[in-house]
Amino acid sequence: MDILAERTSIAPRATAAKPARSMPKWRRYLNRGGAFVVAFVAMTFAISASWRAWGVPMYADLPNVAHAAGGIGDTTYVNGIDALDANYARGFRIFEMDFNWTSDGVLVCNHDWKEYDGKAPDFLTFERTNNALPHPACTYPTATTWFKNHPQATLISDAKDRVIETNAYLRRALGDQLLPTVYDLPTALAISQNGRYPMVLATYKMKTLWDRFVLLGSMRGKRIHINAVAMSMADATAGLGLWAKLWIDAPIYSYTVNNCEPVPTLKVLGVDAIYTDFLEIDSCR
């Protein structure tokens, strides 16, 4: 008999039966309560949807906002004239743009200083690097000139530093074409001037979600004209959009949204429109 036949002729050894493990109590409770958890989540979502539809202000057919002046090609965070021209031609009239200060005190369109090792360069260094880009960022003179030449356009300024000073500069040049973004109550009170100037309230500079909830509640009853509230998709999903509807009668925008898949859920959770790089002005309604 060859080795293979010898191996297959050997009867398997009998093994002792292992005692069945008892399921831990927490697993038994979880299994029993799973259906109730699912039902609770479904009921919460249904209540939120009903409240969104009938219990809170709705702002239908709002135009989307071009984020960082809108994308151009496959490039985002351009914050430049090329992006403004391209997205104005696509129908956008509201442009969110980032502003920052160089180390020698020149206001430029800029989201951050990653290309400069995280430190603000002087203006000449910024200009030399910026002019080498396919789509250069704008500066204070070129940005304000563009908006003056396009009086139907509105600028939402996202100042990364020296918020009050940045918006004072922009206000002098653009007047009512400017919607400053504010991030806390003291800045909102300073810029608002007793409700004279409208503004956008953004929540992203608050460190925790709890701080963001508190920020929205703090705006109630103050002489502040909040034109819109901007928040991340994550914050809206966490309930911040519906919470904002309780305290502030203003549209809710979510950022940065470049496909329509999450929008139906965001709308149930209080979002009225979006900041986008690449979608159209009326996408996802």
C-alpha positions in Angstrom: 0.0 0.0 0.0 1.4 3.3 -0.9 1.8 6.2 1.5 -1.4 8.0 0.3 -3.6 5.0 0.7 -2.1 4.2 4.1 -2.9 7.8 5.2 -6.5 7.7 4.0 -7.2 4.3 5.6 -6.5 5.6 9.1 -9.7 6.3 10.9 -10.0 9.8 12.4 -9.4 10.0 16.1 -12.4 10.7 18.3 -12.3 14.1 20.0 -14.0 15.0 23.2 -17.0 17.3 22.8 -16.3 20.8 23.9 -18.9 22.4 26.3 -20.9 25.1 24.7 -19.9 28.6 25.8 -22.6 30.6 27.5 -23.3 34.0 25.9 -22.2 37.0 28.1 -25.0 38.9 29.7 -24.1 42.1 27.8 -24.4 40.3 24.5 -27.8 38.9 25.4 -29.1 42.3 26.4 -27.6 43.8 23.2 -29.3 41.1 21.0 -32.6 41.7 22.7 -32.4 45.5 22.6 -31.1 45.8 19.0 -34.5 46.0 17.5 -35.4 48.8 20.0 -32.2 50.7 19.1 -33.0 50.5 15.4 -36.5 51.6 16.0 -35.4 54.5 18.2 -32.9 55.7 15.5 -35.6 55.5 12.8 -38.1 57.3 15.0 -35.5 60.1 15.7 -34.8 60.5 12.0 -38.5 60.7 11.3 -39.1 63.3 14.0 -36.1 65.3 12.6 -37.5 65.1 9.1 -40.9 66.2 10.2 -39.5 69.0 12.3 -37.4 70.1 9.3 -40.4 70.1 7.0 -42.9 71.8 9.3 -41.3 73.1 12.4 -38.3 75.2 11.3 -37.7 77.9 8.7 -37.0 76.6 5.2 -35.2 78.6 2.4 -36.0 77.0 -0.9 -34.1 77.5 -4.1 -31.1 79.2 -2.6 -28.1 79.4 -4.9 -24.9 77.5 -3.9 -21.7 79.4 -3.0 -18.5 79.1 -4.9 -16.0 77.9 -2.3 -12.6 79.7 -2.4 -13.8 81.4 -5.5 -14.7 78.0 -7.0 -12.6 75.3 -8.5 -11.0 75.7 -11.9 -10.0 72.7 -13.9 -9.3 70.2 -11.1 -7.7 72.8 -8.8 -9.3 74.0 -5.6 -8.5 76.8 -3.2 -7.5 79.0 -6.1 -8.8 82.2 -4.4 -7.9 84.1 -7.6 -9.2 86.1 -10.6 -9.2 83.1 -13.0 -11.5 81.2 -10.6 -13.8 84.2 -10.2 -14.1 84.7 -13.9 -14.7 81.0 -14.7 -17.3 80.6 -12.0 -19.0 83.9 -12.6 -19.5 82.6 -16.2 -21.1 79.5 -14.8 -23.7 81.6 -13.1 -22.3 82.0 -9.6 -22.8 85.3 -7.9 -21.8 84.5 -4.3 -18.1 83.8 -3.7 -16.5 82.7 -0.5 -12.8 83.6 -0.4 -9.9 83.3 2.1 -7.8 86.2 3.2 -4.5 86.3 5.1 -1.7 88.8 5.9 1.9 88.6 4.8 4.6 89.1 7.4 5.1 92.7 6.3 1.4 93.5 6.6 -0.1 93.1 3.1 -3.6 91.6 2.7 -3.7 88.8 0.1 -6.1 86.0 -0.9 -4.7 83.0 0.9 -6.1 80.0 2.8 -2.9 79.0 4.7 0.9 79.1 4.4 1.7 75.4 3.8 3.9 76.3 0.9 6.0 78.5 3.1 6.6 76.0 6.0 3.6 77.3 7.8 5.0 80.8 8.3 3.7 83.9 6.6 6.2 85.2 4.0 6.8 88.8 3.1 4.8 90.2 0.2 7.7 90.0 -2.4 8.2 86.3 -1.6 4.5 85.6 -1.8 4.2 87.5 -5.1 7.2 85.7 -6.7 5.8 82.3 -5.8 2.2 83.2 -6.5 2.9 84.5 -10.0 4.5 81.2 -11.0 1.3 79.4 -10.4 -1.0 78.4 -13.3 -3.9 80.3 -11.5 -2.4 82.9 -9.2 -4.2 84.0 -6.0 -5.5 87.6 -5.9 -4.4 90.4 -3.7 -6.5 93.1 -1.9 -6.4 95.5 -4.9 -7.1 92.9 -7.6 -9.9 91.2 -5.6 -11.7 94.5 -4.7 -11.3 95.8 -8.3 -12.9 92.6 -9.6 -15.9 92.8 -7.3 -16.4 96.5 -8.1 -16.4 95.6 -11.8 -19.0 92.9 -11.0 -21.6 94.7 -8.9 -24.0 91.7 -8.9 -21.4 89.6 -7.1 -21.1 89.2 -3.3 -17.9 88.3 -1.4 -18.1 86.2 1.7 -14.7 86.9 3.3 -13.1 84.1 5.4 -10.4 86.0 7.2 -7.8 83.6 8.7 -6.1 86.3 10.8 -6.9 89.8 12.1 -10.6 89.3 11.3 -11.9 92.8 12.3 -9.1 94.6 10.5 -9.5 92.5 7.4 -13.1 93.1 7.1 -12.7 96.8 7.8 -10.4 97.0 4.8 -12.8 95.1 2.6 -15.8 97.0 3.8 -14.3 100.4 2.8 -13.8 99.1 -0.7 -16.9 97.0 -1.3 -19.6 98.3 1.0 -22.7 96.1 0.8 -21.0 93.6 -1.6 -19.2 92.2 1.5 -20.6 89.6 3.8 -17.9 89.1 6.5 -17.5 85.7 8.2 -17.4 85.8 12.0 -16.5 83.0 14.3 -17.4 84.2 17.8 -19.7 86.5 19.7 -17.2 89.4 20.4 -16.1 89.6 16.8 -19.8 89.5 15.6 -20.7 92.4 17.9 -17.7 94.4 16.8 -18.3 94.0 13.1 -22.1 94.1 13.2 -22.3 97.7 14.6 -25.7 97.1 16.3 -27.1 95.0 13.5 -26.2 97.5 10.7 -24.1 95.1 8.7 -25.1 91.5 7.8 -22.6 88.7 8.2 -22.1 84.9 8.0 -21.5 83.0 11.2 -19.1 80.1 10.7 -18.5 77.5 13.4 -15.3 75.8 12.4 -13.0 77.8 14.7 -14.7 76.6 17.8 -12.6 73.7 19.3 -15.4 71.3 20.2 -18.9 70.5 19.0 -20.2 71.6 22.4 -18.6 75.0 21.9 -20.3 75.3 18.6 -23.7 74.6 20.1 -23.0 77.2 22.8 -21.9 79.7 20.1 -25.2 79.4 18.2 -27.2 79.9 21.4 -25.2 83.0 22.4 -26.4 84.8 19.3 -30.0 84.9 20.4 -31.3 88.3 21.4 -28.2 90.2 20.4 -28.3 93.1 17.9 -26.5 91.1 15.2 -27.7 90.5 11.7 -26.8 86.9 10.8 -27.4 86.5 7.1 -26.4 82.8 7.0 -24.7 80.1 9.1 -21.9 78.0 7.6 -20.9 74.6 9.1 -19.2 71.4 8.1 -21.1 68.3 6.9 -20.0 66.6 10.1 -21.4 69.3 12.3 -24.7 69.3 10.4 -24.9 65.5 10.7 -24.3 65.9 14.5 -27.4 68.1 14.7 -25.9 71.5 14.7 -28.0 72.6 11.7 -31.3 71.9 13.4 -29.9 73.5 16.6 -29.0 76.6 14.6 -32.6 76.8 13.3 -33.8 77.0 16.9 -31.7 80.1 17.7 -31.1 81.9 14.4 -33.6 82.6 11.7 -31.1 82.3 8.8 -30.2 79.9 6.0 -27.8 77.1 6.8 -24.9 76.3 4.4 -22.7 73.2 4.6 -19.2 72.9 3.2 -17.4 71.6 1.1 -19.9 69.6 -0.9 -18.8 68.3 -4.4 -21.4 65.6 -5.0 -25.1 65.5 -4.3 -25.2 62.1 -2.4 -25.1 63.5 1.1 -27.4 66.5 0.4 -30.8 64.9 1.0 -29.7 63.9 4.5 -28.2 67.3 5.1 -31.4 69.0 4.1 -33.4 66.8 6.6 -30.9 68.0 9.2 -31.4 71.7 8.5 -29.1 72.6 5.6 -30.5 74.8 2.9 -27.6 75.1 0.4 -23.9 74.3 0.1 -20.5 75.7 -0.5 -19.0 73.8 -3.5 -15.9 73.7 -5.7 -17.3 72.0 -8.8 -21.1 71.6 -8.6 -23.4 74.0 -10.4 -25.0 77.0 -8.8 -28.4 75.1 -8.6 -27.1 71.5 -8.0 -28.7 69.3 -5.4 -31.9 71.3 -4.8 
